[in-house]
Amino acid sequence: MKIKFGILILSMACLYSSSCDFSSNQSISAAESMDLTTATNQDTVKYKTNLRPIDTSISYIMGHFNPALDSNFIEIDISYADRKGMWIRKDTYEAFQKMYAAALKEGIKLQIRSATRNFEYQKGIWERKWTGQTPVNNGERLNKSTPDPVQRALKILRYSSMPGTSRHHWGTDIDFNSFNNDYFASGEGKKLYDWLNIHGPEYGFLQPYTPFDNERINGYQEEKWHWSFYPVSKPLTQAALNTMTDSDISGFLGSETAAEISVVQKYILGIHPKLLK
């Protein structure tokens, strides 16, 4: 893991130009161009991209919009995904397509399993687990097994975000190939994961949910499939840090537990602390 974080942190130091203003809590204008100079353990790679405007309002961060009606978003072509109807930011999609082509040249095929999920979509996932319609933990139905609301929310939070708190609201985060960490431990999955660790930062992609250690003690379990386009998700993370509170979390079953759990601090910001700098 020390090698992996060395790559990530070195990449972070080079990903952001002074043209990004993180102090605004409303929006960030599109940069005419951004040079993403990333050092890996092989070469120094320069990736040039055009960023779309970044809306850093609370409403956007919490996913209160329809990506199909947002001009900054585009529907993902089925050739890259496991189903139709998924959306992503255009700048994230451009970077992904370049990364996809590079991986394919080495016999690695990235398949998008999940991309943008707005508030209503995440609410459906959460409430189906909350009510027991969708079982968790190998068949456990939480409405029967866990009457205490805080404990029920914590069980869901092992892998699913509260509505309004998911990075998937932002159009920057993608799940690849499998939702099982074991898949990435051997064979084709390990080859894919190792490639992403080395080359993902060259295209602006980093893994936000790394293993727990003495520095990352909160948040979701490790998700080897989850990769984030940091030129855009970085200012959105900073906006969440500066402006969001647990009292903003509402509008779904179990939302009253957000404050007791400290969901903003422990889950939205529950990535490795070095990635918040």
Secondary structure, DSSP 8 states (H G I E B T S, - for coil): -HHHHHHHHHHHHHH--TT--TT-SSEE---S-EEEEEE-SS-EEEEEE----EE-SHHHHTT-S-GGG-TTEEE--GGGBSSS--EEEHHHHHHHHHHHHHHHHTT----EEE----HHHHHHHHHHHHTTSS-BTTTB-HHHH--SHHHHHHHHTTTS--TT--GGGGT-EEEES-S-GGGGGSHHHHHHHHHHHHHGGGGTEE-SS----SS--SSS---TTEEEEHHHHHHHHHHHHHH--GGG--SSTTGGGHHHHTHIIIIIT-S-GGGG-
